[in-house]
Amino acid sequence: MRVVSLVPSITEVLFDLGLTENEIVGRTKFCIHPSEKVKKIEIIGGTKNLNLEKIKSLKPDLILANKEENVKEQVEDLMNDFKVVVSNTETIEDNYYLLKNLGLLFNKEEKAQAFNLKIYEIFNQTQINSTVKVAYLIWNKPYMTVGSDTFIHHVLSEIGFENIFKNQTRYPEITAEDLAEADAIMLSSEPFPFKEKHIAELKAIYPDKKIIIVDGEAFSWYGTHIAKCENYFKELISEFSN
């Protein structure tokens, strides 16, 4: 089967399930895991600006897309000529079914189930033991955060953090003043690459708040990636236990 993946985290899933670069014939420039294997695969543009002609020239049997990460019109264009499976992963339950369905699709059910069990084990055993109100920022100028209908929100909740913007949806724009209620501010490493200087900017406003840079992949890469983040989550939680 010739597969084109339009989603970075799903490309990682395919390799984790045991597919090879002989089967995965196209991927986006943001598909970076596993690094040694993806570099052998044809790049078909970015998630939001696909090179449709290149994808069509690869003659895929299956294209894997995502409702949030890809542009609807481009996906619909591909649907005219190819089988396209579109996922929509907002919750941990959605993630379970994503892996289960990909396992069924590629006859890799046992591997998919092993990853699902590992993810549930991590969330069952990795919990912060006190209430910590957090703001999780994904963008700068303007600041943007995450609402309750995002995968990031659900990962935060699973390990016990309370998202102060849980009453909002999607990725709302906010101001620094809106962060007053937070005990801690998490600055994600992606999609905006927050750095130490951005911590300093917020520390000037909120000198007493805990402000840290967090691994954006650990919170936003659905699929198999969170099964590999057990140690990261434990280390993160330990920062709040003193």
N, C-alpha and C positions, 0 to 999 in steps of 0.2 A: 504494500500500500504506500502511495506517495502522499505525504502529509505536509501541509503548509500551516505553520502556527503564527497567528497574528498577535499573540499574547505572551509576554516574557515569562510569567510564572507558569503558564501552561507548557511552554517549551521545556522548562525545567522538569515538570511533571512527566512529560513523555520520555525523557531520558531516565528519570528515576524508575519508571515502570519497565524500562528495558528496551525501549525502541532505540534505533541507531541512526547515525547520520545518513545511512542508505535509505531509510524510510522517511526521515524528516528532511524534506528537500528545500524548504524555504522558511525564513524567520525574520523578525524585525531587528533593527539595529540595537534595540534595547534588550533583546534576548541574550543575556550575558552568562547564564549558568546552564550547564557546566562549561566553563571557559574553554577548556581544551577541545571540547567536541563541537561547540557551536561555531567556532571560527571556521570550520570546514563547510558550513552551510550557507547557501545563497541568501543574501540580505535583500528583502523585498520592500525596503522603506522603513518609515517609523509607524508606530501604532495608529497615529492620526492622519498620516499622509502616505498611504500605501501606493506602491508602484503596481497598479492593476495589470498593466501589460506584462510586466515581469512575472507576476503571479500566474497569469494565464499561460505564459510560455512554459512554465514548469509542469503544466498539465497535471495538477494534483487530483487525487481521488477524494481527498477530504481536506477541508479548510476549517481550522478551529479559531473562532472569534469570541469576543466578549462585548456585551452590551455597553459597558461603561468605557472600555479602553479603545474601542474602534468606532469609526464614523459610520452611522447607519446607512448613508447613501452608498458608501464604498462597499459595505458588506452586501447590501442588496444587489449591487451591480454584479458581484461575484456569484451571488445565488442564481443568477440567470444562467450560468454555465457550469456551476460546480455544486457538489454537496457541501453545505456549510453548516456547522454546528455552533450555535451561539450560546455561550454561558452567561449567567448573571449571578455573581457570587457576592452576597452581602453579609450572610451570617455563617456561623460555624456549621450549622446544619446544611446550608447551601454548599459549603466546602466538602462536606461528607459526600453529598450526592454528586458533586463534580468529579471527585476521585472515583467513586463507585461507577459512575457512567463511563468515564474514560477507561476504567479497568475492563468493563464489559465490552466496550467498543474495540479494544485491542487485545482481548482475551488475556488480560493481566489482572484478573480479579483478586488473586491472592496477594499480589504486591500492593494493589490499591488498598485492600483491607488492612494490611499491615501498617501502612502509613496512617490510615484513619485511626486505628487503635492507638498508635503512638501519639497522635495529636490529642486524642481524648485523655490519654494518660498524662501528658504534659499539663493540660489545663486542670485536671483533677488534683495534681500534686503540686502545682505551682500557683500559689495564691498569696497575695499580700494580706497580712493579718490585721490591718487597720484601714479605716476609710481615708483614702487620699484623693482629694479632688484635683483633677488635672485638666489642663488645656493642651491639646496636641496640635501643633502648627505645621502645616504642609507648605505654606507659601509666605513670601515676604514682599512687602510693597505692592499690593496691600497684604496684611496678614490674612491668612485663610486657615480655617480649622475644619474639624470633621463633625458631622451630625450623626444622629442615631441610626441612619439607614446606610451606614458604610461598614465595610469589612474592618477597617481600623478601629472603629468604635467597639465592635464586637470582640475583637482581640483584647483591647483595653479592659473591657468588662469581664472577660473570662479570667483574667489574672487579677481582677479585683480593684482596678482603678475606676473612679467615678468621673465620667466625662462631663465637665460643667456645661457643655453645649449639647447635651443629650436631648434637649427639647427642640433642637433645630434639625434640619435635614441637609443632606448632601454636603457641600463644602462652602459654608457661608464666609463672607468677608467680615472681619471684625477689626476693632481698634485695640491698641494697647490697654486702654481704659477698661475694655470688656474682660480683661484677664484678672481683674482684682479679686474675684472669688476663688481663684485657683490656689491650692497649696503648692502645686508644682507646675511648671511649664515645660513641655517636651517639644523640642525642635527637631523635626524629622530630617534625616540625611537625604531624603528624596520625597517628592520631585524637586523641591528647592533644596539646594545643598547648603543648609545652615552651617555656620562656622562659629568659632569662639567669639568673633567680633559681634555676632548677633546676640550671643549670650550677654555680652557686655552692655549692649544697647538696652536690653530689657532689665538688666541688673541696675541700670541707672534709674529706672522707674520703680522697680520692685527689688530693693536690695536684700530683703529678708526671704524672698521666695527661692525655692530650689528650681534652678533652670538648667536643663541638661540637653545634650544632643542625643537622640536615640536612633537606632538602626531602622530606617524606614522599611527595609525589606522584611524585617521580622514582623512588622505590623500590617503591611499592605500586600505582600506577596502571598496570595491564597494558593491552594494546591498542596504540594508536598513540602514547601519551604519551611513552614512553621514546625514541621516534625523535626527539623534540624536546629531549632532555636531554644531548646530546653535550657542549656547552660546560660544563654544570653538572658532569657527571662528571669532565671534564678539570680543572676548577678544584678540585674536591674532592680528586682524586688529587694535585694539585700541592701541597696542604697537607701531604701526607705524604712528599714527596720531598726535603725539606730536612733 
